[in-house]
Amino acid sequence: MTEKFTVRDFFNRFPDDGACLEHIMQVRFGMRHVCGTCGCEATFHKITGRNAYVCSQCGNHLYPCAGTIFEKSRTSLQLWFYAIFLFVTTRHGVSGKELQRTLGVTYKTAWRMGQQIRILMTDADGFEVLRGHVELDESYVGGVRHGGKRGRGAEGKTIVMGLKERDGRMTTQIIPNVKMSTLRNVTLRNVEPGSTVSTDELMSYGLLTGDGYKHGSVKHGAKEYSRYDYRTDAVHHVNHVESFWRLFKKSVASTHIHVSPKYMDRYLSEFTFRSNHRKMENAMFDLLIGA
């Protein structure tokens, strides 16, 4: 199977709910594994008329959907799978209205499915300390408050912070402000000491050198977007994080129109997950199915 996951690939692999259930079983447990009840390595076979498999040694029933978003859902497995397929193959995300039209379900069902898939993406991405050369940049996301100022410090917006490992993973999170203590705590939790860190000219980032990081910055106010620092022997810029923010903001504006601050973290995690696993659509799909 190629890394590119097409609609034709999807329906060839998952023509019905039975094929979907078998895939969940394969991803989560495998058709042959050590039975949790009898402790024997055994094969498992589908029980006719039930979403369950039976152990060939002791007859214990195993329900592959238990503990997943599919458990107790009245929506068919194929529709769930297709919704996940849309999430992993699109670049700009999927709105609740688009899911409603595509799947033929109510808006309430479509919205709930989308939110549960975003939570899966958050859990599946996990946590891993960034190291090497890391870019840090914060941004403001949300609608324009009429009469308020724009840019850094704008009212009515959600402050988000991104940390991107050069040629590696990215992590994002919502922060309450851009004070020194806030940025320092986020950096200490996510970036390995001794790493090279690139930021813009925000004064709050001046703390990083004292914490054991090799810090360099660029001055966007002076139209400086890349700079070589002989002290750290590194080219400093935050272009990768800024590219992520541009895509995220355009996607929110074009696909979702507006995202409530209450759920902003889920949409942010969705785009971070997709950024970390881009060009690996099959792997992303199985990662979510097994979560």
Buried (B, 14 or more C-beta within 10 A) or exposed (E): EEEEBEEEBBBEBBEEBEBBBBBBBBBBBEEEBEBEEEEEEBBBEBEEEEBBBBBBBEEBEBBBBEEBBBEEBEBBBBBBBBBBBBBBBEEBBBBBBBBBEBBEBEEEBBBBBBBBBBBBBBEBBEEEBBBEBBBBBBBBBBEEEEEEEEEEEBEEBBBBBBBBBBEEBBBBBEBEEBEBEBBBEBBBEBBBEEBBBBBBEBEBBBBBBEEEBBBBBBEBEEEBBEBEBEEBEBBBBBBBBBEBBEBBBEBBBEBBEEBEEEEBBBBBBBBBBBBBBEEBBBEBBBBBBBB
